[in-house]
Amino acid sequence: MPDLYNSLLERMEGREYSNYFSAFCPFEEHKSPALLVHDDGLFVCLSCGRKGTHAYLDKKIGSHFIPQQRNNTVSNILPQWKKWEREYGSLEGIADAAHRSLKRHSAYQTYFRKRKIYEYMEEGNLGFLDGWCCFPVYSPGKTVVDIIVRSTSRKNDTRYVVHPSSDNIRSLYVPSWRKVESSQIVFVVFGVVDSIALHLAGLPSLTGISGKSLSADLLRPLGKRFVIIPDKDEEREARLLANKLGWRASVTEVDFPDGTKDVDEIRRTFGNEYLLDAIGASI
């Protein structure tokens, strides 16, 4: 039952291995994740000895299972960069492993489908690893220069995290360098998913890979004209960035429909054409 296996893996926030995942036992409290759920349809707890089928386990945990202690450890608050580097080597190795994991397990795709960016999975080499959605950052030469990850845990306040680069050199997140390089005007937003949303709507777009990394110094070398589209209530930051870029930049303040605050939410709610109209009316 691969679909039920994947569903259990997601709800129990399990840690996956070759043909099973480990998780905290829902039958008795243990200090470690002693429950092993195998992909052949069976499970067993190494601490209390409880065993059974996926269907039995599914009935036990229901739809809102909260794993014991799982989110009280540092390893689940922050990405496991050192572990990933040991297992997969380079940044490119981590990105490829996460991408394979995302393609293999439908349960991992929930966030990307909910945000309606699943169609960008192959092009962007999107991935999922140990509870983190992975967005590789590419150079114009198609080399992975960084990775942005986002936690899927509702109990984890950590949102987007970038790899702790030793040289502290940051780049831009660009969904399509080909599209940016061939365009005279590039659209700048303040979020990774927002930039993907604009790309899927057909526009050349980019953003910074962290809150403080989107700077005029990174944009000037591209030699483009920039249209900066801020989220709702971020107009001041957009104007400050435009002032530093001078004649190269302008700010488009979108009239956000009720219930939306950024271009991603407009696209998800109303579609590509509505998003283009909302932007085009102000350019």
C-alpha positions in Angstrom: 0.0 0.0 0.0 2.4 2.7 -1.1 -0.1 5.5 -0.8 -1.0 4.6 2.8 2.7 4.2 3.6 3.4 7.7 2.3 0.4 9.1 4.2 1.6 7.6 7.5 5.1 8.8 6.8 3.9 12.4 6.4 1.4 12.4 9.3 3.8 10.7 11.8 6.7 12.9 10.6 8.8 9.8 10.2 12.4 9.6 9.2 12.8 7.4 6.1 15.4 4.8 5.3 15.7 2.4 2.4 12.5 0.4 2.9 11.0 1.7 6.1 10.6 4.8 8.3 11.0 5.3 12.0 8.6 7.3 14.1 7.4 7.7 17.7 5.0 4.9 18.8 1.4 6.0 19.1 0.5 3.2 21.5 2.9 3.9 24.4 5.3 6.8 25.2 9.0 6.1 24.5 12.0 8.3 24.6 13.1 7.6 21.1 11.4 6.9 17.7 11.2 3.1 18.2 8.4 2.4 15.8 9.5 1.0 12.4 6.9 1.1 9.6 8.0 -1.0 6.6 6.9 -0.4 3.0 5.6 -4.1 2.8 2.5 -3.1 4.8 3.6 -4.0 8.4 4.9 -2.1 11.4 6.6 -3.1 14.7 7.7 -1.1 17.8 11.1 -2.1 19.1 10.2 -0.8 22.6 6.8 -2.1 23.4 6.6 -4.9 20.8 3.3 -3.7 19.3 3.0 -4.8 15.7 0.4 -4.9 12.9 -0.7 -3.6 9.5 -0.6 -0.2 8.0 -4.4 -0.1 8.1 -4.4 -0.8 11.9 -1.8 1.9 12.4 -3.8 4.3 10.2 -6.9 3.7 12.3 -5.0 4.3 15.6 -3.4 7.6 14.7 -6.3 9.1 12.8 -5.7 12.3 10.8 -4.2 14.6 13.4 -1.5 12.6 15.1 1.1 14.7 16.9 4.5 12.8 17.3 5.9 12.8 20.9 9.0 15.0 21.4 9.7 15.2 17.7 9.7 19.0 17.5 11.5 19.5 20.8 14.9 18.7 19.3 17.3 21.1 17.5 17.5 18.7 14.6 13.9 19.2 13.8 14.0 23.0 14.3 16.8 23.5 11.9 17.8 21.6 8.7 20.3 18.8 9.1 23.0 20.3 6.8 25.9 18.3 8.2 24.0 15.0 8.0 23.0 15.7 4.4 26.5 16.6 3.5 27.8 13.4 4.9 25.2 11.3 3.0 25.1 13.2 -0.3 28.3 15.2 -0.5 27.9 18.4 -2.4 25.0 20.9 -2.5 24.1 19.4 -5.9 24.1 15.9 -4.3 21.7 17.2 -1.6 19.4 18.8 -4.2 19.3 15.7 -6.4 18.6 13.4 -3.4 15.7 15.7 -2.3 14.3 15.8 -5.8 14.3 12.0 -6.1 12.6 11.8 -2.7 9.9 14.3 -3.8 9.2 12.4 -7.0 9.1 9.0 -5.3 6.6 9.9 -2.5 3.3 11.5 -3.3 2.8 12.5 0.4 5.8 14.8 0.2 4.2 16.7 -2.7 1.4 18.2 -0.6 3.0 21.6 0.0 4.0 22.1 -3.6 0.5 21.0 -4.9 -1.2 23.3 -2.3 0.9 26.2 -3.5 0.2 25.3 -7.1 3.9 25.1 -8.1 4.1 21.4 -8.5 4.3 21.9 -12.3 7.7 23.6 -11.7 9.1 20.5 -9.9 11.2 19.2 -12.8 12.3 22.5 -14.1 13.3 23.8 -10.7 14.6 20.5 -9.4 12.4 21.0 -6.3 12.8 18.4 -3.5 11.9 17.2 -0.1 14.2 15.9 2.6 13.7 15.0 6.3 10.6 17.3 6.6 12.0 20.2 4.6 10.9 21.4 1.2 14.1 22.2 -0.9 14.5 24.9 -3.5 18.0 24.7 -5.2 19.6 28.0 -6.1 21.3 28.0 -9.5 23.9 30.2 -11.2 23.5 31.3 -14.8 25.8 28.3 -15.6 23.3 25.9 -14.1 25.4 25.1 -11.0 23.8 24.7 -7.6 25.2 27.6 -5.5 22.9 27.4 -2.6 19.8 25.6 -1.3 16.8 27.2 0.4 14.7 24.9 2.6 11.3 25.4 4.2 9.9 23.4 7.1 6.6 21.6 6.6 5.9 21.1 10.3 3.1 23.2 11.7 4.9 23.3 15.1 8.1 24.7 13.6 8.2 28.5 13.5 11.3 28.3 11.3 10.3 29.3 7.8 12.9 29.6 5.0 16.5 28.7 5.8 19.6 28.9 3.5 22.7 26.8 3.7 25.2 28.2 6.2 27.7 29.2 3.5 31.2 29.8 5.0 32.0 32.6 2.7 28.7 34.3 3.3 28.3 35.1 -0.4 24.7 35.1 -1.4 23.0 34.9 -4.8 19.6 35.5 -6.3 16.9 32.9 -6.7 16.0 32.9 -10.4 13.4 30.4 -11.6 14.6 30.7 -15.2 18.0 32.3 -16.0 17.2 31.9 -19.7 14.1 33.9 -19.4 15.8 36.7 -17.4 18.8 36.9 -19.7 16.7 37.2 -22.8 14.4 40.0 -21.3 14.9 43.7 -21.0 12.6 44.0 -18.1 12.7 41.7 -15.0 10.1 41.5 -12.2 11.5 41.5 -8.7 9.5 40.1 -5.7 10.1 39.4 -2.1 9.7 35.6 -1.9 10.8 32.4 -3.5 7.3 31.1 -4.2 6.3 34.5 -5.5 9.1 34.4 -8.0 8.0 30.9 -9.1 4.4 32.1 -9.4 5.4 35.0 -11.8 7.6 32.5 -13.8 4.7 30.1 -14.2 2.6 33.1 -15.4 5.1 33.7 -18.1 7.2 36.5 -16.6 11.0 36.8 -16.1 11.4 37.0 -12.3 13.8 36.8 -9.4 14.1 37.3 -5.7 16.7 37.2 -2.9 17.4 33.9 -1.2 16.9 35.4 2.3 15.2 38.4 3.7 18.2 40.6 3.7 20.0 39.3 0.6 17.9 41.1 -2.1 20.1 44.2 -2.7 20.8 46.7 -5.4 24.4 45.3 -5.6 23.1 42.0 -6.8 20.7 43.4 -9.3 22.9 46.1 -11.0 25.3 43.7 -12.7 22.4 42.1 -14.6 22.0 45.3 -16.7 18.2 45.1 -16.8 15.2 47.3 -16.1 13.5 46.1 -12.9 9.8 46.2 -11.9 9.6 45.7 -8.2 6.4 44.2 -6.9 6.1 44.3 -3.1 3.9 42.2 -0.9 1.1 44.0 0.8 2.5 46.4 3.4 6.1 46.0 2.1 5.9 49.0 -0.2 8.4 51.0 1.8 11.1 48.3 1.3 10.4 48.2 -2.4 10.7 52.0 -2.8 14.0 52.0 -0.9 15.4 49.3 -3.2 14.2 51.2 -6.3 15.8 54.4 -5.0 19.2 52.6 -4.8 18.8 51.3 -8.4 17.8 54.7 -9.7 16.5 54.9 -13.3 16.7 51.1 -13.7 13.8 50.4 -11.3 10.2 51.2 -10.7 7.7 50.0 -8.2 4.3 48.4 -9.0 1.9 48.5 -6.1 -0.8 45.9 -6.8 -4.4 46.4 -5.7 -4.6 43.1 -3.8 -8.0 41.4 -3.8 -9.5 40.6 -0.3 -7.8 37.7 1.3 -4.5 38.0 -0.7 -1.3 39.7 0.2 1.2 38.7 -2.5 1.4 37.6 -6.1 1.5 33.9 -5.2 -1.9 34.2 -3.4 -3.4 36.1 -6.4 -2.3 33.4 -8.8 -3.4 30.5 -6.6 -6.8 32.1 -6.0 -7.6 33.7 -9.4 -5.2 32.2 -11.9 -2.4 33.4 -14.2 -4.5 35.7 -16.4 -5.9 37.6 -13.4 -2.4 38.0 -12.0 -1.1 39.4 -15.3 -3.9 41.8 -15.5 -3.3 42.9 -11.9 0.3 43.6 -12.7 -0.2 44.9 -16.2 -2.7 47.5 -15.2 0.0 49.3 -13.1 3.1 48.9 -15.3 
